[in-house]
Each structure stands twice: as structure tokens, then as C-alpha cells.
Amino acid sequence: MEVFIHHCYRKLPAILSWTLFKALKRSHIKCAIHTSPLVSVPSKPTIPAPLVSRLFQPSNLREGQEGGDLTCRSQRLMLQTGLIHPSNPGCFYYLPVALRSMEKLVRLIDEEMHAIGGQKVDMPALCSAELWRKSGRWELMGKEMFRLLDRHNAEYCLGPTHEEAVTELFASNTISYKKLPLLLYQVTRKFRDEQKPKFGLLRGREFYMKDMYSFDINEEAALHTYHSVCQSYGRIFDRLGLKWVQVQAATGNIGGTLSHEFQLPADIGEDQLLVCGNCGFSANIETMEPGQTECPQCQTGTLTESKGIEVGHTFYLGTKYSQAFKALFVNASNVPAVAEMGCFGLGVTRILAASIEVMSSEDAICWPGLIAPYQVCVLPPKKGSKANEATQVAEDLAQSLGNSLPNLRGEVVLDDRVQMTIGKRLKDAKILGYPYVVVVGQKALEDLPSFEVICQQSGETMFLSKEGLVDLLSKVETI
């Protein structure tokens, strides 16, 4: 018996280990069954509604901005609301709320560029002087180009544009005609040493631009691509709800034989435009004869002057760069041929500022709906007021709207500064330009709860049930 007991004692650790292993294995199987995809689990984590009190922006938006150099509406409003903060002359910090808007604008641009076959790349901002000398533009660019030497005394510039770089990239590959047209684009910082930077983001020294470069098999195909990109630019401005005009323009130091600017009519604009009231012909005044008043297109209309903010520019380049860099493709006869090129720019940060300039009032921002930083602001009642019990209702509403409606995911902000009156918070919401403001008050506690909904773009105020509110906001287009 002692021998048997001793044998069992020696085997006990192994027996316990095996028992424990089997138990854990059964437990693991149960866990696996519990977390099986067949069981209904949330597909996305719940995102808490951002709190206004935590946003990195000025604490008092109603103080305004002092300073004699704030010469345009967009600059004043963007500084006042904490969208931007000045750094060096012509350079700004883009703060969180502005960055949200800009990222949406980039997504919109990406959609339209991908729709016409654009492929996104990212090219170096630091460009060799040798590239620019090869195209003949190192001297041509003049003082606007930021130039520097590295420790080896090699010359570089901070890229104001990337025709040279992208053409060299194309030339470094063997491209078949079957891959053309090739449309390469990027959204990146650009640098220009403006003599007098002004108007905030409208004329700075460091800014964001979308620049696209096209490569085609011949002139006919290149012009087809040119007009395709122009149409996509028009769709971008239409989707933003902006009034725009495409005007005949000079090619400047970019070069080429065909050029158009996309302008937003505005009194603050620095470009002088001539527009025919009869046929719609339009041109930058620098492309016309001095004093010309007769329309060159219909020859019966009269040209009238107006001002505009340039937000886009397109160029048909032909072989100006591809010839210099030997940017060749292999044609259908298996023979190397020089590619025909175009280049197309959109001022991303300029569109951001220009849209505020042309759509806003003097004391409040009005955003293009698609790129508003947040779509909805929910206002709980003031702390200690008769409707104080509705605070939880407001918090729950902000949370549910932002998570149950796919188009509003991350788009609803809660103004939790309940030490302030509803009136003061409404003024802040107006200045910031939230498209929809939802006030949660006493009516939210009634048997049939309702919410005050202010549509800031139309100025309309409605009282809606939660179902009506959800129905309204489910139709909001976001990107």
C-alpha cells in the first residue's frame, strides 16, 4: 500500500497539470465559441463625442482679433476661431479644427482624382539644382525660390512645384504606351518666397497644394486628359457649393501652350478678370490687349472687369519637360517616343481660406458643408437651470448620433461648457459655423421629447422629435 501511495504522490503533479490543461482547453473552446463571428458584436468601437471644452482653440471666441494687418475676412475669422496661428511671416500653424477641414478637402480631391485615373505619389520637397538647370528654370524662377546649400556645397531648392522631379521619375522607368495616360499627383507642402505675404492663407510662403502631372502618347490624347482634369476641378468646386469661373490664363514660368485658371469671384481677389456677359467667355486681364472691351469669342458681347481669387491652375505643357529629360515611352510600333505632358494645380489651403472668404459673414464662418470640421454641435442646458436634468439626455444624444449614423461617425461635438448660458454657447457655435446645432432643453424632458435644431446655413430653426432629428441628419452628406 505504501508503495502504491508513494507512486501516486510522485505522479500527482503530472496528473494535476494534465487536469489543469484540459480545463483550460475547455475554457478556451468556450471562449472561442463565445467570440465567434456568428455572435452579434459591434463592428466598430464606440467613439465618445468630442468635448468643446477640450478642443485646442481660443477660450473666448467673441473677443475678436486686433491688428491693422488683418486685411481680409477669412484671415480674421481663422485667427479668431483658432483655425490657424501665426508663425513666421507667411507661415502658419494649422490647428486641430482647421486640419479636420483640410483632411476632408483632401479626401474630396482624392475622390475626384482617382475617378479620372490619378495615382497618388509623394515627391521630395528638397530638389536638386541640377534638375532645375536641366529644364532651364533655375535662373528663371528668380527670388521666389527658396535656395540652400548642403554641407557639401551642393545647391538645392525647396520645391515650389515639381515638373522637373516628376519628369525625371517618369524618365527613369521604361513605360509602355499601354500604361498611358499616366496621371501622377501629390498633396504636399510647397514653398515660395513671397515678397509681401498677406491675407493669411491666401498668399503665404508655405502652403499645401495638390499638383498633378499627366503623360500621354500624343497631343490629341494629352488635350483630352487636359479637359478631363478641368472637368474634375469643376466638380470639386460644385461639390463644395462654390461659385467659380474658368478663365483663359498666361503660362508664366511653368511654360506650355495652353493654360486656364479657376477663380472664385471676390472683391479681395488679386487677379483682374474680364468676363463677357453675352457668351460667358472669361480671361485673366494679363492675356488680353490693353483696353480691350469687345469679347474675342462672340465678338458682340462687352467685357466687364471683376476680381477673383485663383484656386486652381492647369497647363498643357507639350514636350517642354519631357524633351529635356528624355521622358520616353515605348509606342505601339515598339519605338521610343517623347511623352506629351500636362500639369494641374489646386491650392488646398487657399481653397480652405477662399471658401471662408466668399461664403462667410463678417462675424461668423459659413463652411462648404462637405468640409465643415464637425457637422453637429449638441448644447446641453446650463448647469443649475430648470432643464438641468436634460444634461444626460444631451450627452446620450451626442453619443448615439455620432455612433449610430454612419455619415456622422466622429462628426458630432458636445459643448459641455455648462457653466455658460445657452445664448453664449449659441454665439460661439455660430462663429465656428457648425452646420447643425441641437439645443437640448426643457422640451427634451416632456412625454414626447423634442429638440431645437438650428440649420446655420439656411438660418432655419425647427423643433424635432429624436426620430425626426435622426431622419434629418441621416441625409447630411459627409466625406
N, C-alpha and C positions, 0 to 999 in steps of 0.2 A: 504493500500500500504506500509506504514511504517513497519507494522508487517511482510509483505512478504519480504521486503528488509532486515530487520533485520534477518529474518530466513535464507535467502541466504548468508548473511555475515557470520553468525555463521557456516554455512556448507562449506564455501569456502575453508578452509584448507583441509578438508577431500576430497573435490572434486578435488583440485589441487594435493593432494597426490595420489589419485587414477589415475588421468590422467598421472602423472609422472611415476607411477608404470607401467601402460600399455605401456607407451612409452619406458621405459627401457626394459620391457619384449620383445617388438617387436624388439628393438635394439639387445637384447641378442640372439633372434632367428636368426636374420640376421647374427650375428657374428658366431653363431653355424653353419649356412649354409655355411658361407664363409670359415670356417676352417674345413669343412667336409673332411674325408679321401678320398672322391671321387674327391676332387680338388687336382691337382698335386702340391705337395710341396716337397722340398728337404728332402730325407730320413735321411741325416746326415748333421750336420753343416759344413760349410766351415772352413777348418783348414788353417791358414796362414802358409806360408813356413817359417821354422826356419831360422834365420839370422846368418851367421857365426860370425858377429861382436858381437853377444850376447851370443855365446857359451862360457861356462866356460872352457877355455883351454889357453895355453900359447899364448901371443900376437905375438911372433916370433918363428915359428916352425923351422926356418932354423939355429938357433943358436946351436942346438945340446945340448948334456948333457955332462958335465965334471965329472970326478971322476974315480978313479982307480978301484972301486969295481963294475963297470958296466961291468960285465964279459960276458954277452951274448946279442945277437941282440935284442931279444924280450924285455928284461928289458930296454935297452937303448931307443928303439923306443917308448915303452909305457910311459916312463917318458918324453921323448922329446915332444910327441904329447898330453900330458895331459890326457892320459887314466887313469893313476894311480898317486898317490902322496904318498911318504913315510911317515909312521907314526912311530911306534916303530919298532925295528929290526924284520924283517919277517912279518910285518903288513903294510897294505896299505889302503889309501882311494881309493875307486872306483869312479871315476869322471863320469859326465853325459854321455859322449860319450861311455866310456867302459861299463857303466851299460846298455845302449841300446843294445850293442852287447851281453852282458851276458844274458839279458832277452830273447833275441831271441834264444840263445843257450838253455836256459831252456825250452822255448816253443817247440823246436825241440825234446828235451829229453822227455818232457811230451807226445808229439805225439806218440813217439815210445814206451814209457812205457804203455800208455793207449791201444795201439794196441795189446799188449800181455796180457792185463788184469790187469795192475798195478793200484793200488788205492793210491792216494797221501794223506799223513798224515804229521803232524808236531810234532816232539817229543822234550821234553825239552833238552836244551844244558847242564843244570845243573843236573848231575846224582849222585845218592846216592852211597856212597862207598859200602853199603850193597849189592847192585845189583852186583857190580864187584867182591866182595868177594864170592858171591854165585857161580859165574862162575869160580872162581879161578884166575881171571886176575888182581886183584887189585895190587898184588905184581909183577906179570909177566910183566906188561906194563912198569915198570921202570920209568926213569926220563923223558921220553917223555910226560907223562901225567901231565897236569896241575891239581894240587890238592889244595883244600882250606877247611878251617873250617868256619862254620857259627857262629853266636853269642852264639849258644848253644853247641859249640864244636863238632857238627856233621860233619862228613867228606863227602866231595863231590869232584867231578871232572868235568872239562869242557869236554864234550863228544868228544873224537877223533873218535868214531864210536859207533853204537847203537845196537849191537846184544843183549845185556842184556835187554835194555829198551824195544825193540820191542817184545822180547820173553815173558817178564813179561806182556806186553799188551795183547798178544795172550792168555796167560795162564789165564788171568782174565776174559775171556769170555768162554761160552760153545759153541763150534764150531762144526757144523755138517760136516761130510765128503762131503756133497753136496756143501759146500762153498769152497772146496779146488780144485785146488790150490789157495791159498791166497797170493797175492803179494802186499806188502805194501812198499811204498817208500817215500822219502822226498828229498828236496833240501834245504840244510841249512848250516850254518857255522860250521866248525869243528876246533878243537884246538889241536896242537901238539907242545910240547916244543922242537923244533929242536935245536940241539947244535950249528949248523952253518947254519942259514938260508941264502940262496943265490939264485941267478938267478931270482930275482923278484918274480913273482907269481909261478914260477916252484918249489920252495921249501921254503914255508913260515910257519909261526906259526899259522896263522889264515887264513882260506880259505873256499871256497864253494865246497861242494861235493853233488852228488846225490847218496844216498845209498838205496838199495832195499833189502828186506828180503822176502824169499818165505817159505811157509808152505805147505807140501804135505802129501798124505796118505801113501806113501811107497817110497822106494829107486828108483824104476823104474820111478815113476811119478816125483820125485824130480830131477832126472837126465834129464828127458825130459824138465822140466822147466829150468834147468841149461843151456841146449843147446839152448833153445828158447831165453833166455836173451842174451847169447853170440851172437846169430844171430842178435838180435836187436841192440847190440853195434856195430856190423859190419855195419849195415845200417846207423847208426848215422854218423860214420866216412866216409862212402861212400857219404852220402848226403853233408857232409862238403868238399868233394873233397880231403881228406887227405889220404896219403899213410900210411897204418898201417899193423901191424903184430900181430897175436895172438900167445903168447908163453907159453909153459909149465912153471909153476912157483911154488915156495915154498909156503906153507900155513902160515908160520910165526906164530905170536901170535894170529891170528884170529882162526886158527885151521881148522879141516876138513881133507878130504882125496883127494880132487881134487881142483886144482887151476890153473887159467890162467891169464896172464897179457896182456893188449892191449897196444902196444908200437908204438910210432912214431919214425922211424929211424932218428937219428940226432947226429951229432958229439958232441954236447953239452950234450947229454944224459948221465945220471949217471949209467944206467944199462948196463951190458955187456951181449950181446946176442950171441947165437950160432945158425946159420941158415944153413940148408942143401940146396945146390944148385941143388940137384937132385930131391928130393921129396917135398921140402918146409917145412920139419919139422923145428921147431924153439923152443928154450928154453932159459930161463934165465940161465946164466952160473952157478949160485949157485945150480941148480938142477942136474948138470952133474958131472961126475967123473973128477978130475983134469987132465988136459991134453988130454981129450978125443977128438978125431978128426973124428972118424967114426960115421956116423949117426945111432942112435939106432933104427930108424924106418925102413929105406930101407936097411941099412947095406952095402950100396955100395957107397953112397954119402959122401962127405967130409964136415965137419962142419967148417964154417968160422965165425970169430968174427966180430961183429958190435956193435954200441951203440944205445940206444933208450931212449926216454922219456916215462915213464909209465903214461898213461892217464886213464886207467881203470883196474879193478881187480875183478875177480869172484872167489867164493869159494863154493864148495859143503860141507856143514857142517855136514850132517847126523843128529845125535841126541845129539851132544856135548852140545848145549844150551837148547834144548827142554827137555832133560832128567833132567838137573839140575834145571830147573824152572817148571817142571811138566806141560809143554805146551802140553795139550791133546786135542784131538778131538774125537767125537763120530763116530765110524765107521759104516759100513753097518749092522753089527750084533748088533748094539746098545751097543757096548762095548767101553770104553775109550781106546785110543791108543796114543802113542807118535808121534808127528808130525816130519817129516823129513824136514830139513831146508837147505837153501842156502842163501848166501849174495853176493851182487853185487854193486861195487862202480864205480863211474865216477868222476874224478876230474874236476869240472866245470871250476874253474878259471885256472886250469892247462891246460885244453884243449884250453881255450882262449889264454893263453900265448904261448903254444906249437904250435898252428896253425900259430901264427905270426912268431915264431922262424923258422919253417920249410918252410913257403911259401914266406916270405918277403926277400927283398934285404937288404943290409947293411944300406941304407939311405931312404927306403920307405916301408910302410906297404902294404902287399897284404893280403886281408881278404879272408877267405872262403865266397863265395858270399852270402850264406844264412844268415850269421851273421854280415855282414858289418853294422856298425851303421846307416849309411844312404846310399841309393843306388845311388842317383844322386845329383851332385852339379852343379848349374847353375851359370855361371860367366857373369855378365853384363859388358859393356865396361867401360874403365877408365873415370872418370869424366873429362870433358873438351876435350875429344878426338873427332875425326871426327864422330865416331859412337855413340856419346853421346845420340842421340835420341832413340837408341835401348834399353836404360835402362828400359823404361816402358815395352817394349816387353819382356825383360828378366824377369821382375817381374811378368808379366801376365803369362808367360810360366811356371815359377816355381809354381805359384798358381794353374794353370789349370792341370799340370801334377800330382801334389800331391793330387788333389781332383777328377779328372775325371777318373784316372786309379785306380781301386780297389787295385791292388797289390802294388801301390806306395803311398797309403794314409799315410801321415806323413813321407815319405821316401825321400823327395826332399828338399834340403837345398839351400838357396840363399846366395852366397858370395857377400854381399853388401859393402865390403870394397873397394869402387870405387875410393878411393884416391890412391890405389895401382895399379900398372900395371897388365895387364892380365898375363904377364910372371911370376911375383912373386906369384900371386894367383894360377897359374897353378902348381908351385913348391909345394906350400902348399897342394894343392889338391892331388898331387902325394904322398907326405909324409903321408897324412892321409888315402890314399888308397880308396877313393870313387870309386866304380866300374865304374861309368859313369860320365864324366864331359862334360857339354854342354856349349860351348863358344858362346855368343850372340854378334855378331859384325856387321860390315857394311853390310854383306850379308843378315842379317835379315831385312834390310830396302828396299831391292830390290823388284821388282814387283812379283817375285817368291822367297819369303824368304827362306833362308836355314840356318842351324845351324851346327857349327863344333862340332862333337861328338867324344870324346876320350874314348875308352874302355880300361881302365887301366890294366885289367888282361891279355888281348891279345896284347896290345900295338897298336891296330888298330885305325886309325883316319878316320872318314867319314864326308861327308857333306850331310845332310839330310833335306828334307822339314819337316814341322811340322807333316804332316801325316806319313812320313817315320820314324820320331823320335818317335811318339806315337806308331807306329806299333812295332818298335824295343823294346821299354821299356815295352810294354804290355806283352812281353814274359819273362820278368825278374821274376824269382821265388823268392818269399819272404815268410816269416813265421811270 
